[in-house]
Structures are given as structure tokens and as C-alpha cells.
Amino acid sequence: MRWLTLYARSRQVPASLAAVVISAVAVWALARGGGGGPGGDPRLTVLVLATGAMAASTGLSGQDPALDRTAAIRWAPRRAAHVLLCGVVVGAVLPAVQAMGGSMATTGFIVRDSAGLMGLAALGAALWGGAYAWTLPFAWLSFAFFAPVPAGAPMPMRVAAWMLLPPGTAAGTWTALALTITGTAAYAAAGPRG
């Protein structure tokens, strides 16, 4: 169990978890008076999930990239498990906060977006390293917020706004799945860029 504790500390898990919980509680408190429910505006929910993914992304690289690359253990399964576990934690915090009252989103929406956003963060870590892994979820979130997609938009626009689409939408589901698989596979195979 000691190796798990050391791994969690080296990946800044306690600080990331605190940031995820604090951001979820803060946005829940702001949304509580707004009366938005699962059928309402999804932007606050996406903001919570993206903030959680960005906070978790800081732990996608260790203190010493050379040490990670030369270790005598197989890193690929551990990296993949790390990304998937972060996605589960980010996705689980919002329903836990919602249990205090006031539903913000459906479970399907939360699962889809937390998985896709963690895939983006993992891809960012593989491309630019753990310090800049947050940039891809942030950039995509910014685009989705400030370039809303009108109803009946062509497929590329729906793919670009996947995180704000209603749950069960094919473009949103397949885009999130592709991002999750691509990001997790790239990060597991290559690790964070050093």
C-alpha cells in the first residue's frame, strides 16, 4: 500500500482532489438558486467537469520524467488506469454534490463529458506534458461556450460542441468516446512529454 501512497503524492492527487471537490461545491452553490435542472442549461455542469479534469490533469506527470521512463515497472497499464480513475472521480464528485439537493445533470451526461474531458487532458499530457495537459480541455470548453451551435447545425459543428449536446446525442457520445480512447491510449503508450 505504501507504493500507492507514494504514487498519489508524487502525482499531486490530494491537491487535485481538493480542487475538484471545491469547484464542484462552488458551482453547485451558484446553480442552486438558478433552478436549472437536468433539462436546463448544461454549461454549469460542463464547467464543473472541465474544472475537475483540468485539476486532475496536473497529476498526469511525475516529478521526474526520466525516472518514469527508466522505471522497471510497466507504465502503460498504470497510466491508463490513472486516466480512467481520474475520469471516474471527476464524474463521481458532481452526483455526490447533487445529493445535497438540486440536480444539475443526468448521469449519462456526466459520464460522457467526464470521460471525454479526461481523454482530452490525457492527450494534452502526451503532447505537451503534465504541466500543460489542462490546455486542451480548456480550449475546447472555451470554444463550446463562446461559439454555441444552433439547432440543425452540420455535423462538424455538433462535434465541436459535443460537451454541451444533450445526452444520447450520437455526435456527442461518439466524440467523447473517440477522445477518451485516443487520449488514454496516447498517454498510456507514450506517457507525458518530458
N, C-alpha and C positions, 0 to 999 in steps of 0.2 A: 504494500500500500504506500510505502514511502516514495517509490518512484512516481506514483500518480500525483502525490502532493508536490513533489519537486517539479514535475511537468506542468502542473496547474500554475504554480508560482512563476515558472520561467515564461509561461505564455500569458501572464497578467490576467488570469481568469478571475480572481476576486474583484479587481478593479473593473473589469469588463462587465461582470455580472451586476455589480452595484450600479454602473451606468445604465444597463438595460432596465433594471427594476426602477430606478429613479425616473428615467424618461417615460416609462410606461405609466407610472403613477401620476406624473405631472400632466401628461396628455389626457389621461383618464379624468383627472380633476378638471381640466379645461373643458373637456367634452361633456362632462356630466350635466352641466346646465344647459347645453345646447339642444338636448333632446334628439340627437342623431342616433338612429338605431341601425340594425343590420341592413336595412334597405336605404339608408341615407347616404350622405357624402362619405366616401371611403378615404378621403385624404388624411384625416387624423389617424386612422388605423395604419395606413401605409407609412405615415410619419413615424409612428411608434416602432413598426417593424424595421424600417430602414435605419432608424437611430440605433436599434438593437444590433442589427447586422454590422453597422459601422463600428459600434463599440466592440463587438466580438471580433472584428477583423484585425484589431491591434494585436491579438494573440496568435495570429497565423504565422508569425515568425518568432524565433527564439532570440536569445541574447547574442549568440554567435553562430552565423550561418555556416561557417566552416566546420564547427563542431557537429551541427546537424547532418552535414553531408558525409562526415567521416565516421559517424557512429556505427557500431557493429550490429545495430538492430535494423529491421526492415521498417522504413519510414512510411512507405506508401499506404499501408492499411491504417496506420496511426493518423496520418494526415487526413485521409478520407473520413475516418471516424470522428476526428476533431471537427471538421466542417459540418458533418451531419449532426453531431451532438450540439454544436452551436446553433444550427437551424432549429433543432427541437427546443432548446432553451429559449431562444428568441420567440418562437411560436407559442411556447407554453406560458410565458410571462403575461401576455395580454389576456388570455382567458382567466388566469388567476386573478388579475386585477379586475376584470369584468365581474368576477364572482362577488365583489363587494357591492355591486349594483350598477346598472346601466350597461347594456350590451352595445358594443361598438361595431362588431363584425361577426360574420358567421365563421364556423370552424374551417370550412372549405377555403374561404378567402384567406384566413390567417395561415393555413398550411401552405397554400400555393405561394403566397407572397414571401413568407419567411424562407421557404426553400429556394425560391428564385433569387432573393436578395443575398442569401449566404453563398449561392453559386457565383453571383457577381463578385462578392467580396473575395472568394477563393480565387477567381480568375484574376482579380486585381493583385492579389498577393503573388500569384505565379508570374504576372507580367512586370510588376513594379516593386514587389517586396511587401512585407507586412506593414511597414510604416505608411505606405500609400495604398493599401488594399481598400480603404474606405472610398477612394475616388470614384470607382465605377458605380457602386450603389448611389452615391451622392449625385453624380452626373445624371444617371438615368432617372432618379427621383426628381431632380430639378427640371429635366425636360418634361416629364409626365405632369408635373404640377403647373408649369408655365406654358405648355403647349397642349391644352386639352383637346381631346379627339371628339369631333362631332358625331352624332348618331349616323350610321351608314357610311362611315369613313372606309377608305380602301384598306386592304389587309396590312400593308406596311405601317400605316398609321396606328392600327389596332395593336400590332406587335410592339410598336414603340411605347404604347400606353398600357401595356399588359398588366401592370401592377394596380391600375385603377379600374380595370374591367370587372364586371360582376363575376362572382364565382360560377363555374360551369361554362364560361365562355371559352370556346376552342382556342382562339388566339392567345388568350391569357394563360390557359392551362399548358398549352404546348410550348409557349415561350418560356414560362417558368421551369418546366421540365427540362428543356434544352439547356437553359442557363445553369440549372442545378447539376446536370450530368457533365456538361463541358467544364464548368468551373471546378467541380470536385475532382474530376479526372485530371485536369491540368495541374492542379495544386498537388494532388496525391503523387503524380508521376514526376513532376519537376521540383516541387517544393517552392518555398518562397524565393524570389530572386534576391540574391545577395549583394 
